[in-house]
Amino acid sequence: MRDHNYFTYITTNPNKTVLYVGCTNNLEQRLIEHFLNRGKPKTFAGRYYCYNLVHYEHFNWIEQALAREKEIKGWTREKKLLLIKEHNPDFKFLNSEIMEWPPEDGAESR
């Protein structure tokens, strides 16, 4: 049986003033995409430089990950911050713990 990997995640900008909640089946690739889109106004994460991972959860089924994303998106900022600090009390950027970070300047979406 094939492994299924889906993630609900929260990223923030370098100043930790904006939170972005998303869902993906490839967390590393999604972080690279957010990083490459930084400063581009066409996406929320790009517009606000939200490429720093501060929280993520793994799921085996996409329905679970999507439901969790929807749930977290409905929360207040304060409740999101409590979730982050529960697992990441120092509010560290976790990108380098799951992949080589930062991506090379010439990195392309894979």
C-alpha positions in Angstrom: 0.0 0.0 0.0 1.3 3.4 -0.9 2.2 5.9 1.7 0.1 9.1 1.6 1.7 12.3 2.9 -0.3 15.5 3.3 0.5 18.5 5.4 -1.3 21.4 6.9 1.2 24.1 7.6 1.6 27.7 8.9 4.2 30.1 7.5 5.1 33.6 8.5 7.1 36.5 7.2 10.6 37.4 8.5 9.2 39.8 11.0 6.6 37.3 12.2 3.7 39.7 11.7 1.6 37.7 9.2 0.5 34.1 9.3 -0.4 32.0 6.3 -2.2 28.6 6.6 -1.9 26.1 3.7 -2.2 22.5 2.7 0.1 20.4 0.4 1.3 16.9 -0.4 4.9 18.1 -0.8 6.0 20.5 2.0 9.5 21.1 0.8 8.4 22.0 -2.7 5.6 24.2 -1.3 8.1 26.1 0.8 10.4 26.6 -2.2 7.4 28.0 -4.2 6.5 30.4 -1.4 10.2 31.5 -1.2 10.4 32.0 -5.0 7.1 34.0 -4.9 8.3 36.4 -2.2 7.4 40.0 -3.0 5.1 39.0 -5.8 1.6 40.6 -5.2 -0.4 37.9 -7.1 -0.4 35.5 -4.0 -1.0 36.2 -0.4 2.1 34.4 0.8 4.1 36.1 -1.9 2.7 39.6 -1.2 3.6 39.3 2.5 6.8 37.2 2.3 5.3 34.2 4.1 7.8 31.5 3.5 9.1 30.8 7.0 7.7 27.5 8.3 6.6 27.7 12.0 4.1 24.8 12.3 3.1 21.7 10.3 1.0 18.6 10.8 1.2 15.4 8.8 -1.9 13.5 7.6 -2.3 10.2 5.7 -5.5 11.4 3.9 -6.0 14.7 1.9 -9.5 15.0 3.4 -8.0 15.2 6.9 -5.4 17.8 5.9 -8.0 20.0 4.1 -10.4 19.8 7.1 -7.6 20.8 9.4 -6.6 23.7 7.1 -10.1 24.9 7.0 -10.4 24.6 10.8 -7.2 26.6 11.5 -8.1 29.3 8.9 -11.3 29.9 10.9 -9.4 30.6 14.1 -8.3 33.9 15.5 -4.7 35.0 15.2 -4.3 34.4 19.0 -5.5 30.8 18.7 -3.1 30.2 15.8 -0.3 31.6 17.9 -1.1 29.3 20.8 -1.0 26.3 18.4 2.4 27.3 17.1 3.8 27.9 20.5 2.5 24.6 21.8 4.9 22.7 19.4 7.4 25.5 18.7 7.6 27.6 21.9 10.5 29.7 20.6 8.6 30.5 17.3 11.7 29.2 15.4 11.7 29.0 11.6 11.6 25.3 10.9 12.6 25.3 7.2 16.2 24.1 7.7 15.0 21.3 10.0 13.1 19.6 7.1 15.2 20.6 4.1 18.3 22.5 2.9 17.5 26.1 3.4 17.5 28.6 1.9 17.0 27.3 -1.6 19.6 28.4 -4.1 18.9 31.7 -5.8 18.4 29.9 -9.1 16.1 27.3 -7.6 13.2 26.3 -9.7 9.9 24.7 -8.9 10.4 21.0 -9.2 
